[in-house]
Amino acid sequence: MIKLFVTDIDGTLLPAGGEFVPAKNISAVQAMIKAGVKVVIATGRMYSAALPIAAQLGVPVPIIAYNGALIKSSAGEILNAQYMDTAHVLKLIDFFEERGWHLQSYSDDVLYVPEHNHFVKLYETMLKVTAVEVGWDGLRERAKDVPKVLSVSDTPDEALYRLNECKKFFGGQVEITRSASHFTEFMALGVSKAGAIKILADKFGVDNAEILAIGDSENDLAMITSVGCGVAMGNAVDAVKAACPRITDTCENDGFAKAVYDYVL
């Protein structure tokens, strides 16, 4: 019996590029809450970008933000926070500036960028957030209490190249993942959605066998494979599908709601 249901946002609860949670998904979440199931959102998004999505559900849900670095209730209570080592943030800033690659940082749930370029405009449009331009030195001045830094690339191939280059220089120092084909993301070593789920499960007194996690991207892989019931979206990347025995329909075909009724209700 599932007692804790954890869902990714983009490409899972919410269609990629969408702004509004489909009515069937909202009804499915509310039905789970009514049945006594705890529902949690787990996303790579910053907390303020996840909150409007959580509000559409019409029920209070904890939010795992920044790929697991921050756990915060929808009412604003911080349940757990794991920030990057300041020295690692500074090294990443130097590394990206030297190569002329875009990098953006987050602190106090504010998005900071060195310059307001086309990467930033794309990110702002996708996630309905507003960035603050501070320059590269401004990023360095805000290198404390950073849950995540992120790079946006022009193509998936470029993002993969950056991912591999960063693993050479920063592997074993920071956590590196992708939440979308164009994004490369960095958190403190050991931070993941899976780790945040364990923290909440312990808090709620829920066994791992009673947890369902559903998602579609590389940053969902660890959480899906670490819980008792992992579900991949029909639109999930190949690595997620290959690692998961349960695959629901695509986001556009109500795969989220179908998973709720197939595996929970």
Summary of the structure (lengths in Angstrom):
residues: 265
radius of gyration: 17.6
end to end distance: 9.2
largest distance: 53.4
contacts: 938
relative contact order: 0.17
helix: 43%
strand: 21%
